[in-house]
Amino acid sequence: MSLFTKVLPGEIAYSGHELSPHWIAKQTGVFASSIVAFRGPCDVATGEMVDMEDRLQELRIEAKEMVHFLGEWFEGDLNLAIARQLLFIAGFGEILGTLLPSGLRLHRKGNDLYVLGEGEPRKLSVSIVTTTPVSSLFHFGVNVDASGAPVRAVGLNELGIDVDALVKQTLELWAREWASMAKARCKVAAR
């Protein structure tokens, strides 16, 4: 049970359409459970929203630049997909928390991360999970440059974070976690 991870080259805009079955396979040629990362602007119109609360409020997601993590698994249900999403975000937050400037800290509220320490909390990320007839998917977008965000937000550039190093560490952590889960599953004795 392996997990394919890759940083996709170039700039790729995220519109919400990418959260669809086999999008990763179309980009990589790999048909397997996967997580990819890519950088680019984010502009998700209300009609592309998977989050029904946001859609009913006619919200949109927008940022000049984000690092996007997109995961797809060809197993499991929506509950398992949500658990994967939250574990991924917690791992990302664990890494980022060690890199933040003095006086700042991360706060996770559900599947969103906020930076605390200078006035009101500033939103750092967005995330959503969905299922399709063949897979479950998640998108986790982290502001690099939060310009244009419709809420009080912050980006990794403003925090002085090396985005490429953070992405690499995050994908490596998730690959290790995935391998650890696979081993744990296989080493349990039946009773």
Sine and cosine of phi, psi and omega as CSV:
sin_phi,cos_phi,sin_psi,cos_psi,sin_omega,cos_omega
0.00,0.00,1.00,-0.02,-0.01,-1.00
-0.95,-0.30,0.27,-0.96,-0.01,-1.00
-0.82,-0.57,0.79,-0.61,0.04,-1.00
-1.00,0.07,0.76,-0.65,0.09,-1.00
-0.78,-0.62,0.55,-0.83,0.01,-1.00
-0.31,-0.95,0.57,-0.82,0.19,-0.98
-1.00,-0.07,0.86,-0.50,0.00,-1.00
-0.98,0.19,0.65,-0.76,-0.04,-1.00
-0.98,0.21,0.33,-0.94,0.09,-1.00
0.96,0.27,-0.06,-1.00,0.03,-1.00
-0.99,-0.11,0.74,-0.67,0.05,-1.00
-0.78,-0.63,0.86,-0.51,0.04,-1.00
-0.97,0.26,0.62,-0.79,0.03,-1.00
-0.95,-0.31,0.84,-0.55,-0.03,-1.00
-0.88,-0.47,-0.08,1.00,-0.11,-0.99
0.98,-0.21,-0.46,0.89,0.03,-1.00
-0.90,0.44,-0.46,0.89,-0.04,-1.00
-0.92,0.39,-0.33,0.94,0.02,-1.00
-0.99,0.14,0.92,0.39,-0.04,-1.00
-0.60,-0.80,0.42,-0.91,-0.07,-1.00
-0.87,0.50,0.65,-0.76,0.07,-1.00
0.93,0.38,0.17,0.99,0.06,-1.00
-0.87,0.49,-0.68,0.74,0.01,-1.00
-0.89,0.45,-0.69,0.73,0.01,-1.00
-0.87,0.49,-0.62,0.78,0.03,-1.00
-0.91,0.42,-0.50,0.86,0.00,-1.00
-0.99,0.13,-0.52,0.85,-0.17,-0.99
-0.90,-0.43,-0.33,0.94,-0.10,-0.99
0.98,0.20,0.09,1.00,-0.03,-1.00
-0.97,-0.25,0.82,-0.58,0.03,-1.00
-0.96,-0.27,1.00,-0.01,-0.04,-1.00
-0.25,-0.97,0.25,-0.97,0.14,-0.99
-0.86,0.51,0.74,-0.67,-0.21,-0.98
-0.50,-0.86,0.39,-0.92,0.26,-0.97
-0.73,-0.68,0.80,-0.60,0.10,-1.00
-0.87,-0.49,0.37,-0.93,0.08,-1.00
-0.79,-0.61,0.56,-0.83,0.08,-1.00
-0.42,-0.91,0.34,-0.94,0.00,-1.00
-0.92,-0.40,0.54,-0.84,0.05,-1.00
0.25,-0.97,0.10,-1.00,0.02,-1.00
-0.92,0.39,0.28,-0.96,0.04,-1.00
-0.77,-0.64,0.80,-0.61,0.07,-1.00
-0.51,-0.86,1.00,-0.06,-0.01,-1.00
-0.96,-0.27,0.94,-0.35,0.01,-1.00
-0.96,0.30,0.35,-0.94,-0.03,-1.00
-0.79,0.62,-0.68,0.73,-0.04,-1.00
-0.91,0.41,-0.36,0.93,0.02,-1.00
-1.00,-0.03,-0.10,0.99,-0.05,-1.00
-0.91,0.42,0.71,-0.71,0.11,-0.99
-1.00,-0.03,-0.48,0.88,0.02,-1.00
-0.96,0.27,0.95,-0.32,-0.09,-1.00
-0.91,0.41,-0.53,0.85,0.07,-1.00
-0.88,0.48,-0.73,0.69,0.02,-1.00
-0.90,0.44,-0.64,0.76,-0.01,-1.00
-0.90,0.44,-0.69,0.72,0.00,-1.00
-0.91,0.41,-0.48,0.88,0.05,-1.00
-1.00,0.05,0.04,1.00,-0.01,-1.00
0.82,0.57,0.68,0.73,0.05,-1.00
-1.00,0.09,0.22,-0.98,0.10,-0.99
-0.64,-0.77,0.32,-0.95,0.05,-1.00
-0.90,-0.43,0.77,-0.64,-0.05,-1.00
-0.50,-0.87,0.67,-0.75,0.13,-0.99
-0.35,-0.94,0.54,-0.84,-0.01,-1.00
-0.88,0.48,-0.67,0.74,0.05,-1.00
-0.49,-0.87,0.70,-0.72,0.09,-1.00
-0.74,-0.67,0.36,-0.93,0.30,-0.95
-0.99,-0.17,0.80,-0.60,-0.08,-1.00
-0.95,-0.31,0.76,-0.66,0.16,-0.99
-0.94,-0.34,0.81,-0.59,0.00,-1.00
-0.82,-0.57,0.82,-0.57,0.00,-1.00
-0.86,-0.50,0.58,-0.82,0.07,-1.00
-0.65,-0.76,0.74,-0.67,0.04,-1.00
-0.81,-0.59,0.67,-0.74,-0.01,-1.00
-0.99,-0.16,0.72,0.69,0.02,-1.00
-0.25,-0.97,0.29,-0.96,0.12,-0.99
1.00,0.06,0.09,-1.00,-0.03,-1.00
-0.88,-0.47,-0.11,-0.99,-0.06,-1.00
-0.90,0.44,-0.64,0.77,0.02,-1.00
-0.88,0.48,-0.69,0.72,0.03,-1.00
-0.91,0.42,-0.62,0.78,0.03,-1.00
-0.89,0.45,-0.65,0.76,0.03,-1.00
-0.91,0.42,-0.66,0.76,0.04,-1.00
-0.88,0.47,-0.67,0.74,0.05,-1.00
-0.88,0.48,-0.71,0.71,0.00,-1.00
-0.85,0.53,-0.76,0.65,-0.04,-1.00
-0.91,0.41,-0.61,0.79,0.06,-1.00
-0.91,0.42,-0.65,0.76,0.02,-1.00
-0.89,0.46,-0.73,0.68,-0.02,-1.00
-0.90,0.43,-0.65,0.76,0.04,-1.00
-0.89,0.46,-0.67,0.74,0.03,-1.00
-0.90,0.43,-0.68,0.73,0.05,-1.00
-0.86,0.50,-0.72,0.69,0.00,-1.00
-0.89,0.46,-0.59,0.81,0.05,-1.00
-0.87,0.50,-0.72,0.69,0.00,-1.00
-0.92,0.38,-0.78,0.62,-0.06,-1.00
-0.88,0.47,-0.60,0.80,-0.01,-1.00
-0.84,0.55,-0.50,0.86,0.02,-1.00
-0.98,0.17,-0.21,0.98,-0.08,-1.00
-0.97,-0.25,-0.19,0.98,-0.07,-1.00
-0.92,0.39,0.55,-0.83,0.09,-1.00
-0.87,0.49,0.42,-0.91,0.02,-1.00
-0.82,0.57,0.66,-0.75,0.03,-1.00
1.00,-0.04,-0.17,0.99,0.02,-1.00
-0.93,-0.36,0.49,-0.87,0.08,-1.00
-0.54,-0.84,0.34,-0.94,0.02,-1.00
-1.00,-0.07,0.54,-0.84,0.12,-0.99
-0.73,-0.69,0.79,-0.62,0.06,-1.00
-0.98,-0.19,0.80,-0.61,0.09,-1.00
-0.85,-0.53,0.97,-0.23,-0.09,-1.00
0.90,0.43,-0.86,-0.51,0.00,-1.00
-0.97,-0.25,0.31,0.95,0.02,-1.00
-0.91,-0.42,0.58,-0.81,0.09,-1.00
-0.95,-0.32,0.65,-0.76,0.04,-1.00
-0.81,-0.59,0.50,-0.87,0.11,-0.99
-0.97,-0.22,0.79,-0.61,0.00,-1.00
-0.92,-0.39,0.50,-0.87,0.14,-0.99
0.68,-0.73,-0.39,0.92,0.02,-1.00
-0.78,-0.62,1.00,0.03,-0.03,-1.00
0.97,0.24,-0.59,-0.81,-0.03,-1.00
-0.95,0.33,0.44,-0.90,0.05,-1.00
-0.84,0.54,0.59,-0.81,0.05,-1.00
-0.88,-0.47,0.75,-0.66,-0.06,-1.00
-0.96,0.27,0.73,-0.69,-0.02,-1.00
-0.96,-0.29,-0.46,0.89,-0.17,-0.99
-0.59,-0.81,0.24,-0.97,0.15,-0.99
-0.72,-0.70,0.44,-0.90,0.03,-1.00
-0.35,-0.94,0.46,-0.89,0.03,-1.00
-0.42,-0.91,0.43,-0.90,0.06,-1.00
-0.81,-0.59,0.54,-0.84,0.12,-0.99
-0.50,-0.87,0.23,-0.97,0.10,-1.00
-0.83,-0.55,0.39,-0.92,0.06,-1.00
-0.77,-0.63,0.09,-1.00,0.05,-1.00
-0.87,0.49,-0.36,0.93,-0.07,-1.00
-0.89,-0.45,-0.20,0.98,-0.12,-0.99
-0.33,-0.94,0.12,-0.99,0.20,-0.98
-0.88,-0.47,0.53,-0.85,-0.11,-0.99
-0.71,-0.71,0.49,-0.87,0.21,-0.98
-0.66,-0.75,0.51,-0.86,0.14,-0.99
-0.85,-0.52,0.74,-0.67,0.10,-1.00
-0.77,-0.64,0.94,-0.34,-0.02,-1.00
-0.95,-0.32,0.76,-0.65,-0.02,-1.00
-0.88,-0.48,0.80,-0.60,0.00,-1.00
-0.86,0.50,0.77,-0.64,0.21,-0.98
-0.99,-0.15,-0.77,0.64,0.14,-0.99
-0.80,-0.59,0.95,-0.32,-0.12,-0.99
-0.99,0.17,0.09,1.00,0.01,-1.00
-0.79,0.62,0.72,-0.70,0.03,-1.00
1.00,-0.01,-0.14,0.99,0.01,-1.00
-0.89,0.45,0.67,-0.74,-0.03,-1.00
-0.98,0.19,0.06,1.00,0.03,-1.00
-0.75,-0.66,0.19,-0.98,0.08,-1.00
-0.91,0.42,0.90,-0.44,-0.16,-0.99
-0.66,-0.75,0.20,-0.98,0.03,-1.00
-0.62,-0.78,0.46,-0.89,0.03,-1.00
-0.87,-0.49,0.33,-0.94,-0.01,-1.00
-0.88,0.48,-0.57,0.82,0.03,-1.00
-0.87,0.49,-0.70,0.71,0.00,-1.00
-0.88,0.47,-0.49,0.87,0.00,-1.00
-1.00,0.07,-0.08,1.00,0.01,-1.00
0.96,0.26,0.48,0.88,-0.05,-1.00
-1.00,-0.03,0.69,-0.73,0.11,-0.99
-0.97,0.23,0.98,-0.19,-0.14,-0.99
-0.90,0.44,-0.71,0.70,-0.04,-1.00
-0.88,0.48,-0.67,0.74,0.02,-1.00
-0.91,0.41,-0.64,0.77,0.02,-1.00
-0.89,0.45,-0.69,0.73,0.02,-1.00
-0.88,0.47,-0.73,0.68,0.00,-1.00
-0.86,0.50,-0.73,0.68,0.01,-1.00
-0.88,0.48,-0.64,0.77,-0.03,-1.00
-0.91,0.40,-0.73,0.69,0.01,-1.00
-0.91,0.42,-0.63,0.78,0.04,-1.00
-0.90,0.43,-0.67,0.74,0.03,-1.00
-0.87,0.49,-0.73,0.69,-0.05,-1.00
-0.91,0.42,-0.62,0.78,0.05,-1.00
-0.88,0.47,-0.66,0.75,0.05,-1.00
-0.90,0.43,-0.70,0.72,0.01,-1.00
-0.87,0.49,-0.68,0.73,-0.02,-1.00
-0.89,0.45,-0.70,0.71,0.03,-1.00
-0.89,0.45,-0.63,0.78,0.02,-1.00
-0.90,0.43,-0.66,0.75,0.04,-1.00
-0.90,0.44,-0.66,0.75,0.00,-1.00
-0.89,0.45,-0.68,0.73,0.01,-1.00
-0.91,0.42,-0.69,0.72,0.00,-1.00
-0.86,0.52,-0.61,0.79,0.00,-1.00
-0.92,0.40,-0.62,0.79,-0.08,-1.00
-0.99,0.14,-0.39,0.92,-0.10,-0.99
-1.00,-0.04,-0.04,1.00,-0.02,-1.00
-0.97,0.23,0.79,-0.61,0.03,-1.00
-0.98,0.20,0.65,-0.76,0.03,-1.00
-0.96,0.29,0.55,-0.83,0.03,-1.00
-0.76,-0.66,0.00,0.00,0.00,0.00
